């Protein structure tokens, strides 16, 4: 089907066409773990079933099945393919000349590949039927039978060459030559001469010795076999060859798509640091998950075989590039052998018995046995990572008995990983714990720092028993500094292996679709979940000198010409983006004709599939057949395949029905609405609705070029007046073809105002370049009444609180700004604490949300938002002088104006906190507030990027809240101003040395900074802080 969908010739090897009997013998696919968008999912393992081609009969049957499949999908006629197959198979029975051998199956397969390559060259326009109804492949297959490049592979080979080839190569089931498995030494036979293998006897050359080594030594002088792989290009057991495999796995991959797995993660500190350096999907695994986690930890008991299988499936993910193992060493610690007063732990192992002392007490023997199983698992995972090219490391105390266990020694006997030792105290630890790290990451050798002893500035805590327990148990968690250095060295290693470095600015980033959509609507992600608009430093140079080499800071506007981030990301699915591009670039008449052609095509196809649809429904279970009776599933499947929809199992799942646990959902009709802004509402009997409605949306977008969206089972579409009738016809035809009924009582006609899901979309001012989004009056009234009843009763349960929070979040998304941030935070705190009686601060938060839902302005999308202003602000408070300043820069980089104001002592006290000696945070927030008021006529309805060099200010402005009273009021004032003037703000950091507003904040004003704006700081401060009294 890939050949048909992409309309390109793709080689179909005969081994890809197994018999039906082989398919029936397959077991149910096993489950595997996968990481998608930082979420763990369980899915079926992909099954790659192939058939054997070891005999001519097997090959004949495989070619026959391929011909049937090609005829079924309509790329080539069955009779043509069978004549080509007979041409290939006939050469197996041709008598060769004397001294020559008959062509082999391997030669037949090589000729087949060459023929497909020739056909691909001849059919650059694809394999679909021509205007005359002919199949292009039907013409080409007879011609390749006389092509020299095909016939060359079918010529008889000299018998000596054929036998020599058989002596140096193995053949697999497909008849292809393949090298021996990597890492395996070849066996050989000795003897044959006098002496029976004693000194002076002759050694017979192994038959399977590679040609490159014939005539050379295959053993050492002592008779020890030499590794053939190492002498013919690289042994898989050599670290250099492992790094080549690692490079092949990592090279070209986006750094942000890669992830690591920390096994026996404990506190998860290493996982946390891996995520911070960019391996955002990294995950830890442990059998105990505490409440206070710094990173996601998957709870798995690795003594359970099923859990071990799930863990091993992480290695199958091509984005898994690092695995760290830290098996518990409670029974393997040598500290158990140190005499201690009181009830000290008893020894469990020794140098002579590293796998466990004999005659141990039952409880201790059980612990030792469990630990040995974990050591065996760690050894297995280490070797698996080695064979797959996954960077791996294993940690334990340097003198741990684990390194001497039989499982570990047997696993490491024939490979040479890197050994690194270091003391924890040199990486932020409190005790000189000596740790060994066995790994395959050369960069981790930088951690090898050992302690030189105690000093006045370097003091160790004592070993032994402490009030909290044994000191050794307190050293199991890695120091934070160690984890941070560990993660950064791993990052260096991955980049050196060819991983694409993370984007340094927003324009170069490849954000997930949900994050891109967030940016596209002007909602700035918090906690640095998006890269900066402009990287803070253009270039970083390390210079080792004690002399100053930069005498004057160069303050260049590196951000000049950079658009507002909402203009860098459309936030649209690729199908919808392609549809919109086509709608705005092509003539409406051409769009209408293309839609009509698609409708005619699929109406005709629906008629052709009627008999097969009936047959399919007759084979369904009764409960499925009843619900799916009017549905054309085969047509639905072909439509999805034509769109290359990724949900390939959707139709099969629909046909089989849902599990019995979902009977209630299956038997209940699910209503889906189609409500264009200009819209109409429809009903569908879909199971499950979210997957099916997404498939319908993809079909309409890709095949019919519809501009519409879907939210679960609600569809919203937009259309120009001249195409409105065709849009209606396409939607009605699509649902009718699929057998989906529509709800006539919810249908609406196209208009300038539409309401769907409690949202009102207003296009009345679209000619002025403005579109408004707001909550409907009914939605506002419902939410306000619900909040009023809660405030009246003074009680909100946890369940009702979660439901209320979800409704409020949906309403808040239709309102401009972030003013509800603090109120939402208080509501979430109440819900997480279990709900109950409302506290005074919770009542204030709910009342704030109620007022905001009722009175906040709608969200406005204006064509002026495509214009971007850059505003640089700064504040100064040193040497007894305080001031604020700002510079306005156009999107093209031209400096338009500035303001520079000195603040008196009384004004600084008004703005700052009473207990603050240096209110620089509040002054930085106030500078932003002043800048918006200074140029509000220019900034209205535009995109504004505000640059500040204060991290605390940026964090609070992005999140929309601050625990600082005055700072919180200023943050609220900034967002309230942006809401009322329809400004889309984006807050970015600028380095202090590059901040052009630094001089104005210190009272410097000159003509190079443009016209000076006059503002009254006292009035603005009173306006922003008036609620403080």
LUMRORO-337884 format. One record per residue (C-alpha): z, y, x. Coordinates in steps of 0.1 Angstrom, whole numbers, padded with zeros to 4 digits, always signed. Example, Ala and Ser with C-alpha at 12.3 -4.5 7.8 and 13.67 -1.06 7.14 Angstrom:
<atoms>
+0078-0045+0123 +0071-0011+0137 
</atoms>
This chain:
<atoms>
+0000+0000+0000 +0006+0023+0029 -0032+0022+0037 -0040+0032+0001 -0014+0059-0001 -0023+0076+0032 -0060+0068+0029 -0062+0056+0065 -0071+0023+0081 -0039+0005+0093 -0040-0028+0112 -0027-0056+0090 -0018-0085+0113 -0021-0120+0097 +0015-0127+0106 +0026-0100+0080 +0014-0122+0051 +0039-0150+0046 +0036-0176+0018 +0054-0174-0015 +0074-0204-0004 +0088-0186+0026 +0098-0156+0004 +0117-0179-0020 +0136-0194+0009 +0150-0160+0019 +0187-0154+0013 +0200-0124-0005 +0198-0094+0020 +0231-0086+0036 +0247-0052+0034 +0248-0027+0061 +0264+0007+0068 +0244+0038+0072 +0253+0075+0079 +0234+0101+0059 +0244+0138+0059 +0279+0129+0073 +0285+0103+0045 +0288+0066+0049 +0266+0045+0026 +0262+0008+0021 +0227-0005+0016 +0207-0037+0018 +0194-0047+0052 +0156-0045+0056 +0141-0079+0058 +0110-0082+0081 +0095-0116+0070 +0066-0129+0091 +0047-0162+0090 +0039-0185+0118 +0004-0187+0134 +0010-0216+0157 -0018-0238+0144 -0054-0231+0131 -0043-0241+0096 -0015-0216+0096 -0039-0189+0107 -0064-0198+0081 -0039-0196+0053 -0026-0162+0066 -0061-0148+0067 -0067-0161+0032 -0036-0144+0019 -0046-0111+0037 -0080-0112+0019 -0063-0117-0015 -0039-0088-0008 -0067-0064+0003 -0087-0073-0028 -0057-0067-0050 -0050-0032-0038 -0087-0023-0039 -0096-0016-0003 -0120-0045+0003 -0138-0072-0017 -0124-0107-0014 -0157-0123-0007 -0165-0099+0022 -0131-0105+0038 -0135-0143+0035 -0169-0142+0052 -0153-0122+0081 -0124-0148+0082 -0149-0177+0085 -0166-0158+0113 -0133-0157+0133 -0122-0193+0125 -0156-0208+0133 -0151-0200+0170 -0122-0225+0172 -0145-0254+0166 -0174-0243+0189 -0180-0267+0217 -0176-0248+0250 -0199-0252+0281 -0187-0276+0308 -0157-0262+0327 -0148-0239+0299 -0121-0242+0272 -0125-0234+0235 -0113-0200+0223 -0076-0200+0215 -0056-0186+0186 -0046-0158+0209 -0082-0149+0214 -0089-0149+0177 -0060-0125+0172 -0072-0102+0199 -0107-0102+0184 -0092-0094+0150 -0073-0064+0165 -0105-0051+0181 -0124-0055+0148 -0098-0034+0129 -0099-0008+0157 -0137-0006+0153 -0134-0002+0115 -0108+0025+0119 -0132+0044+0142 -0160+0041+0116 -0139+0052+0086 -0123+0085+0095 -0124+0096+0059 -0104+0067+0046 -0107+0035+0026 -0110+0048-0010 -0140+0043-0031 -0170+0066-0027 -0185+0086-0054 -0210+0057-0060 -0181+0033-0065 -0185+0014-0032 -0157+0004-0009 -0163+0016+0027 -0148-0015+0042 -0173-0038+0025 -0200-0022+0046 -0182-0023+0079 -0168-0058+0081 -0203-0075+0084 -0212-0050+0112 -0182-0057+0134 -0192-0094+0137 -0220-0083+0161 -0200-0057+0179 -0197-0065+0217 -0160-0053+0218 -0152-0080+0192 -0174-0108+0205 -0160-0103+0240 -0126-0117+0230 -0142-0148+0214 -0161-0160+0246 -0149-0193+0261 -0127-0189+0292 -0129-0211+0323 -0106-0241+0320 -0087-0231+0352 -0080-0196+0339 -0069-0209+0306 -0044-0233+0322 -0032-0207+0346 -0025-0184+0318 -0006-0210+0300 +0015-0216+0331 +0027-0180+0333 +0031-0170+0297 +0050-0182+0267 +0035-0180+0233 +0054-0172+0202 +0048-0183+0167 +0021-0158+0163 +0001-0171+0193 +0008-0139+0213 +0019-0141+0249 +0054-0128+0254 +0076-0125+0284 +0108-0144+0288 +0139-0130+0270 +0154-0101+0290 +0183-0109+0312 +0177-0147+0313 +0173-0165+0347 +0146-0191+0348 +0154-0228+0355 +0137-0247+0383 +0137-0282+0398 +0145-0291+0433 +0138-0322+0453 +0107-0343+0456 +0107-0346+0494 +0126-0366+0519 +0163-0360+0519 +0166-0358+0482 +0175-0321+0482 +0195-0321+0514 +0189-0298+0543 +0154-0301+0555 +0140-0313+0522 +0112-0295+0505 +0117-0273+0474 +0092-0275+0446 +0080-0242+0433 +0090-0236+0396 +0061-0239+0372 +0072-0207+0353 +0075-0186+0385 +0057-0153+0379 +0024-0148+0397 +0038-0118+0416 +0064-0140+0432 +0043-0170+0441 +0044-0177+0478 +0077-0159+0481 +0113-0170+0482 +0128-0179+0448 +0162-0186+0463 +0185-0173+0491 +0190-0193+0523 +0220-0209+0506 +0200-0219+0476 +0213-0193+0453 +0186-0184+0427 +0171-0149+0429 +0167-0128+0398 +0130-0128+0390 +0132-0098+0366 +0148-0077+0393 +0121-0085+0418 +0093-0079+0393 +0102-0044+0379 +0138-0043+0370 +0166-0066+0358 +0181-0059+0324 +0215-0065+0340 +0210-0035+0364 +0225-0001+0354 +0193+0017+0363 +0173-0004+0339 +0200+0001+0313 +0196+0039+0316 +0159+0035+0311 +0166+0017+0278 +0191+0045+0269 +0165+0071+0277 +0140+0053+0254 +0165+0054+0226 +0176+0090+0231 +0145+0108+0243 +0130+0131+0217 +0158+0128+0191 +0174+0158+0176 +0209+0161+0192 +0224+0169+0158 +0210+0137+0143 +0228+0115+0169 +0263+0102+0165 +0290+0082+0183 +0315+0056+0171 +0351+0055+0184 +0365+0020+0178 +0403+0018+0177 +0403+0055+0171 +0440+0061+0164 +0444+0099+0159 +0406+0104+0162 +0408+0132+0187 +0378+0120+0207 +0358+0117+0175 +0368+0153+0165 +0355+0166+0199 +0323+0147+0196 +0316+0163+0163 +0324+0197+0177 +0299+0194+0205 +0271+0186+0180 +0274+0149+0172 +0283+0158+0137 +0281+0123+0121 +0304+0107+0146 +0331+0085+0130 +0362+0067+0141 +0373+0032+0131 +0409+0018+0129 +0430-0004+0108 +0455+0024+0102 +0445+0058+0088 +0472+0084+0089 +0473+0114+0065 +0469+0140+0093 +0434+0134+0106 +0413+0156+0128 +0381+0136+0121 +0368+0110+0096 +0383+0076+0102 +0369+0045+0085 +0397+0020+0077 +0386-0015+0089 +0408-0045+0099 +0387-0057+0128 +0404-0091+0127 +0385-0097+0095 +0350-0112+0102 +0334-0092+0074 +0348-0060+0089 +0334-0070+0123 +0300-0075+0108 +0301-0040+0092 +0311-0026+0126 +0282-0043+0143 +0258-0028+0118 +0265+0006+0132 +0246-0005+0163 +0215-0011+0142 +0212+0026+0134 +0187+0042+0159 +0208+0074+0159 +0239+0056+0172 +0239+0065+0209 +0275+0061+0220 +0303+0036+0213 +0338+0040+0228 +0363+0011+0227 +0401+0014+0232 +0416-0019+0223 +0454-0020+0219 +0472-0030+0250 +0508-0036+0236 +0508-0072+0248 +0487-0065+0279 +0509-0038+0293 +0526-0045+0327 +0555-0023+0316 +0568-0053+0296 +0575-0070+0330 +0597-0041+0342 +0634-0050+0338 +0650-0027+0312 +0685-0024+0299 +0691-0033+0263 +0665-0049+0240 +0634-0045+0261 +0600-0061+0252 +0595-0095+0267 +0565-0102+0290 +0535-0117+0271 +0510-0122+0300 +0509-0126+0337 +0484-0126+0365 +0482-0164+0363 +0481-0164+0325 +0462-0132+0315 +0453-0148+0281 +0490-0153+0273 +0520-0170+0287 +0527-0206+0275 +0556-0213+0251 +0558-0178+0237 +0579-0172+0206 +0557-0176+0174 +0557-0139+0165 +0548-0128+0200 +0522-0156+0204 +0506-0144+0171 +0504-0109+0185 +0488-0122+0217 +0463-0142+0198 +0453-0112+0176 +0449-0090+0207 +0427-0116+0224 +0404-0116+0193 +0401-0078+0196 +0394-0081+0234 +0367-0107+0226 +0352-0083+0200 +0353-0054+0225 +0335-0076+0251 +0309-0085+0225 +0303-0049+0215 +0301-0038+0251 +0274-0063+0259 +0255-0055+0227 +0255-0019+0236 +0243-0028+0271 +0214-0049+0257 +0204-0022+0232 +0206+0008+0255 +0236+0024+0237 +0260+0043+0260 +0293+0026+0259 +0328+0029+0274 +0360+0009+0272 +0394+0022+0281 +0428+0006+0289 +0455+0012+0315 +0443+0006+0350 +0466-0023+0355 +0463-0038+0320 +0460-0075+0317 +0431-0070+0294 +0407-0065+0323 +0417-0101+0335 +0413-0119+0302 +0387-0146+0300 +0367-0129+0273 +0363-0097+0293 +0356-0113+0327 +0330-0136+0312 +0313-0107+0295 +0312-0085+0327 +0304-0113+0352 +0267-0105+0355 +0265-0067+0349 +0277-0038+0369 +0291-0010+0348 +0308+0021+0362 +0346+0021+0368 +0364+0054+0366 +0402+0060+0369 +0422+0091+0362 +0457+0103+0354 +0464+0117+0320 +0487+0144+0334 +0456+0160+0351 +0440+0164+0316 +0469+0179+0297 +0492+0148+0294 +0529+0149+0301 +0531+0117+0322 +0510+0103+0351 +0495+0074+0331 +0467+0058+0352 +0438+0049+0330 +0407+0029+0338 +0374+0036+0320 +0346+0010+0323 +0314+0026+0311 +0277+0031+0314 +0277+0070+0313 +0273+0083+0348 +0285+0118+0337 +0319+0104+0327 +0326+0099+0364 +0335+0136+0365 +0368+0126+0347 +0380+0108+0379 +0409+0132+0387 +0441+0116+0400 +0475+0132+0403 +0487+0144+0437 +0524+0144+0427 +0549+0167+0411 +0553+0204+0420 +0569+0235+0406 +0539+0240+0383 +0532+0203+0376 +0562+0184+0362 +0561+0149+0347 +0583+0136+0318 +0602+0104+0326 +0591+0069+0316 +0613+0045+0297 +0630+0047+0264 +0632+0081+0246 +0648+0091+0213 +0614+0087+0197 +0608+0052+0212 +0593+0038+0243 +0574+0064+0263 +0544+0041+0268 +0537+0042+0230 +0537+0080+0232 +0509+0080+0257 +0484+0061+0236 +0468+0092+0221 +0443+0110+0244 +0452+0146+0255 +0431+0172+0237 +0418+0186+0271 +0407+0151+0281 +0388+0146+0248 +0372+0180+0251 +0360+0173+0287 +0349+0138+0277 +0328+0151+0248 +0311+0178+0269 +0302+0154+0297 +0288+0130+0271 +0267+0159+0257 +0254+0166+0292 +0244+0129+0296 +0226+0128+0263 +0207+0160+0271 +0197+0146+0305 +0184+0115+0288 +0160+0136+0268 +0178+0145+0236 +0166+0177+0221 +0193+0203+0226 +0210+0219+0195 +0194+0250+0182 +0208+0282+0197 +0198+0304+0168 +0192+0300+0131 +0154+0303+0132 +0151+0272+0155 +0176+0251+0137 +0167+0221+0114 +0194+0224+0088 +0199+0198+0060 +0182+0208+0027 +0215+0216+0010 +0225+0239+0039 +0191+0256+0039 +0193+0262+0002 +0227+0278+0007 +0213+0302+0033 +0182+0309+0012 +0203+0323-0016 +0223+0345+0008 +0255+0324+0008 +0266+0323+0044 +0282+0290+0054 +0318+0292+0066 +0333+0276+0097 +0302+0280+0118 +0283+0254+0099 +0251+0272+0107 +0240+0284+0142 +0240+0322+0149 +0212+0344+0138 +0208+0354+0175 +0224+0337+0204 +0253+0357+0218 +0240+0356+0254 +0203+0358+0262 +0208+0339+0295 +0239+0326+0313 +0239+0326+0352 +0267+0313+0374 +0272+0333+0406 +0298+0324+0432 +0309+0358+0446 +0339+0380+0449 +0318+0412+0448 +0308+0429+0415 +0272+0424+0409 +0268+0441+0375 +0277+0478+0377 +0266+0488+0342 +0262+0468+0310 +0228+0467+0295 +0230+0471+0257 +0197+0459+0244 +0190+0452+0208 +0181+0415+0212 +0183+0410+0175 +0156+0436+0168 +0128+0421+0147 +0149+0392+0134 +0148+0389+0096 +0177+0382+0073 +0186+0345+0074 +0177+0341+0037 +0141+0348+0047 +0141+0321+0074 +0148+0292+0051 +0132+0286+0017 +0158+0260+0008 +0132+0241-0012 +0124+0204-0012 +0091+0199+0007 +0073+0187-0025 +0082+0219-0044 +0074+0241-0015 +0040+0226-0012 +0034+0230-0049 +0044+0267-0049 +0022+0274-0018 -0007+0259-0037 +0000+0279-0069 +0001+0312-0051 -0029+0306-0028 -0055+0290-0051 -0073+0303-0081 -0056+0295-0115 -0089+0281-0128 -0090+0256-0099 -0053+0246-0106 -0061+0241-0142 -0091+0219-0134 -0071+0198-0109 -0043+0192-0135 -0069+0181-0161 -0085+0157-0137 -0051+0142-0129 -0044+0138-0166 -0077+0121-0173 -0072+0098-0143 -0038+0085-0153 -0045+0083-0190 -0074+0059-0181 -0051+0040-0158 -0025+0036-0185 -0051+0019-0207 -0060-0005-0179 -0024-0015-0174 -0016-0023-0210 -0019-0061-0207 +0002-0062-0176 +0028-0040-0191 +0031-0064-0220 +0034-0093-0197 +0061-0075-0177 +0082-0067-0208 +0079-0103-0220 +0096-0115-0189 +0125-0090-0190 +0161-0099-0202 +0165-0092-0238 +0189-0063-0233 +0164-0046-0209 +0134-0053-0230 +0150-0036-0260 +0158-0004-0241 +0126-0003-0221 +0102-0014-0248 +0082+0019-0250 +0083+0025-0212 +0053+0020-0190 +0070+0008-0158 +0039-0003-0139 +0023+0030-0145 +0056+0047-0134 +0055+0027-0102 +0019+0036-0094 +0026+0073-0100 +0056+0071-0077 +0036+0053-0050 +0008+0079-0053 +0035+0106-0046 +0050+0085-0017 +0084+0088-0033 +0111+0074-0011 +0130+0056-0039 +0109+0025-0037 +0132+0002-0057 +0135+0025-0087 +0112+0007-0110 +0124-0027-0100 +0160-0017-0107 +0150-0004-0141 +0132-0036-0149 +0162-0058-0139 +0187-0036-0158 +0221-0025-0146 +0252-0047-0140 +0273-0057-0170 +0299-0031-0160 +0274-0004-0170 +0265-0019-0204 +0279+0011-0223 +0257+0035-0203 +0227+0013-0205 +0228+0010-0243 +0234+0047-0249 +0205+0071-0249 +0206+0097-0222 +0191+0130-0231 +0171+0149-0205 +0160+0185-0211 +0129+0202-0199 +0136+0239-0202 +0112+0262-0183 +0122+0298-0181 +0096+0297-0202 +0107+0262-0212 +0111+0233-0235 +0137+0206-0239 +0130+0169-0240 +0147+0136-0244 +0145+0104-0223 +0159+0070-0226 +0165+0065-0189 +0187+0041-0169 +0200+0054-0146 +0192+0090-0155 +0196+0108-0122 +0173+0085-0102 +0147+0083-0130 +0146+0121-0136 +0142+0127-0099 +0112+0104-0099 +0097+0122-0129 +0102+0155-0111 +0085+0143-0080 +0055+0131-0100 +0051+0164-0118 +0055+0184-0086 +0032+0164-0064 +0005+0153-0087 +0004+0180-0114 +0014+0209-0091 +0042+0219-0115 +0067+0246-0105 +0098+0231-0120 +0133+0219-0109 +0157+0192-0121 +0195+0191-0124 +0205+0155-0133 +0185+0151-0165 +0176+0188-0172 +0143+0202-0161 +0135+0239-0157 +0099+0251-0151 +0082+0284-0143 +0045+0292-0150 +0021+0321-0151 +0008+0331-0185 -0028+0319-0179 -0016+0284-0170 +0012+0281-0195 -0008+0260-0220 -0020+0236-0193 +0016+0234-0180 +0027+0224-0215 +0000+0198-0218 +0008+0183-0184 +0044+0179-0192 +0038+0164-0226 +0012+0141-0212 +0035+0129-0184 +0063+0121-0207 +0041+0104-0232 +0023+0083-0206 +0057+0071-0193 +0070+0064-0228 +0097+0090-0227 +0105+0106-0260 +0113+0143-0263 +0140+0162-0283 +0121+0184-0306 +0152+0202-0318 +0158+0216-0283 +0122+0227-0276 +0117+0264-0267 +0085+0283-0262 +0076+0302-0231 +0093+0336-0228 +0108+0361-0204 +0144+0349-0211 +0155+0313-0210 +0189+0296-0213 +0197+0262-0198 +0230+0246-0188 +0249+0277-0197 +0227+0298-0174 +0205+0327-0185 +0174+0336-0165 +0161+0371-0172 +0125+0380-0162 +0122+0412-0182 +0121+0433-0150 +0099+0409-0130 +0072+0436-0129 +0097+0458-0111 +0104+0430-0086 +0137+0419-0100 +0150+0386-0116 +0186+0383-0129 +0207+0352-0132 +0240+0351-0152 +0262+0330-0174 +0254+0329-0211 +0277+0347-0235 +0288+0313-0250 +0297+0300-0215 +0316+0331-0207 +0335+0329-0240 +0343+0292-0236 +0357+0297-0200 +0377+0328-0210 +0392+0310-0240 +0402+0280-0218 +0418+0302-0192 +0436+0322-0219 +0451+0291-0234 +0462+0279-0200 +0479+0312-0193 +0495+0312-0227 +0510+0277-0223 +0519+0283-0186 +0510+0247-0177 +0480+0231-0161 +0479+0194-0152 +0461+0180-0122 +0433+0164-0142 +0427+0195-0163 +0428+0216-0132 +0401+0195-0115 +0379+0198-0145 +0385+0235-0148 +0378+0241-0111 +0344+0224-0114 +0334+0245-0144 +0345+0277-0127 +0326+0269-0095 +0294+0264-0115 +0299+0297-0133 +0308+0315-0100 +0275+0304-0085 +0256+0325-0111 +0276+0356-0100 +0270+0377-0070 +0296+0379-0042 +0327+0360-0029 +0355+0379-0046 +0369+0348-0062 +0376+0331-0028 +0414+0337-0028 +0418+0329-0065 +0399+0296-0060 +0421+0288-0031 +0453+0293-0051 +0439+0271-0080 +0430+0244-0055 +0465+0245-0040 +0480+0241-0075 +0457+0211-0082 +0464+0194-0049 +0501+0196-0054 +0498+0176-0087 +0496+0205-0112 +0524+0214-0136 +0540+0247-0145 +0521+0277-0133 +0536+0298-0105 +0533+0336-0107 +0506+0337-0080 +0486+0309-0098 +0487+0330-0131 +0474+0360-0112 +0446+0339-0097 +0436+0325-0131 +0436+0359-0147 +0414+0372-0118 +0389+0345-0124 +0389+0351-0161 +0382+0388-0156 +0355+0381-0130 +0337+0356-0153 +0336+0382-0181 +0329+0414-0162 +0312+0405-0129 +0275+0416-0125 +0248+0390-0126 +0230+0378-0095 +0199+0398-0088 +0169+0386-0068 +0149+0417-0058 +0117+0421-0038 +0136+0447-0018 +0157+0418-0004 +0128+0410+0019 +0136+0442+0039 +0163+0437+0065 +0187+0462+0079 +0209+0456+0110 +0242+0473+0111 +0263+0473+0143 +0300+0483+0139 +0330+0486+0162 +0365+0500+0163 +0386+0513+0192 +0424+0515+0195 +0435+0521+0230 +0449+0548+0251 +0464+0565+0221 +0429+0571+0206 +0416+0553+0176 +0382+0554+0160 +0354+0536+0142 +0317+0537+0147 +0284+0522+0135 +0247+0522+0142 +0219+0515+0117 +0188+0497+0130 +0157+0488+0110 +0143+0454+0109 +0116+0464+0134 +0143+0475+0159 +0141+0513+0154 +0175+0531+0155 +0178+0551+0123 +0213+0567+0125 +0250+0563+0134 +0284+0575+0124 +0314+0582+0148 +0348+0591+0134 +0382+0596+0151 +0412+0583+0132 +0445+0601+0132 +0478+0583+0137 +0488+0586+0100 +0454+0571+0089 +0458+0542+0114 +0493+0535+0100 +0478+0535+0065 +0451+0510+0074 +0472+0488+0096 +0501+0466+0088 +0536+0480+0092 +0547+0454+0117 +0515+0456+0138 +0514+0475+0171 +0476+0472+0175 +0458+0469+0141 +0424+0463+0156 +0416+0436+0130 +0421+0460+0101 +0402+0487+0119 +0372+0464+0125 +0372+0455+0088 +0374+0492+0080 +0344+0500+0102 +0323+0476+0081 +0335+0492+0049 +0326+0527+0063 +0291+0516+0074 +0283+0503+0039 +0293+0535+0023 +0276+0557+0049 +0241+0543+0042 +0245+0528+0007 +0212+0544-0007 +0193+0527+0020 +0211+0493+0019 +0209+0488-0019 +0193+0455-0029 +0183+0448+0007 +0193+0421+0032 +0219+0434+0056 +0230+0417+0089 +0263+0431+0100 +0272+0427+0137 +0308+0428+0150 +0325+0417+0182 +0358+0407+0165 +0360+0369+0157 +0388+0374+0132 +0369+0400+0113 +0338+0377+0111 +0358+0347+0099 +0374+0366+0071 +0342+0384+0060 +0323+0351+0059 +0351+0333+0040 +0357+0363+0017 +0395+0362+0021 +0423+0371+0045 +0461+0364+0046 +0465+0399+0060 +0474+0422+0030 +0454+0453+0042 +0427+0432+0058 +0424+0412+0026 +0419+0444+0006 +0392+0456+0030 +0374+0423+0029 +0376+0424-0009 +0363+0459-0009 +0334+0450+0013 +0323+0422-0010 +0329+0442-0041 +0306+0469-0028 +0279+0444-0018 +0281+0429-0053 +0278+0462-0072 +0248+0473-0050 +0231+0438-0049 +0234+0437-0011 +0230+0403+0005 +0253+0405+0036 +0252+0382+0066 +0279+0385+0093 +0270+0378+0129 +0288+0381+0163 +0276+0404+0190 +0290+0404+0225 +0311+0435+0233 +0289+0444+0262 +0259+0444+0240 +0274+0462+0210 +0256+0496+0206 +0284+0507+0183 +0310+0506+0211 +0303+0542+0222 +0304+0558+0187 +0337+0541+0180 +0351+0560+0210 +0338+0593+0198 +0305+0594+0217 +0276+0608+0196 +0242+0617+0209 +0206+0620+0196 +0195+0586+0210 +0216+0570+0183 +0197+0588+0155 +0210+0611+0128 +0247+0612+0124 +0261+0603+0090 +0292+0622+0078 +0319+0602+0060 +0355+0609+0050 +0376+0581+0064 +0407+0592+0046 +0390+0590+0012 +0374+0556+0020 +0407+0542+0032 +0424+0553+0000 +0396+0539-0021 +0398+0505-0004 +0436+0503-0003 +0445+0521-0035 +0459+0489-0051 +0485+0487-0024 +0503+0518-0037 
</atoms>
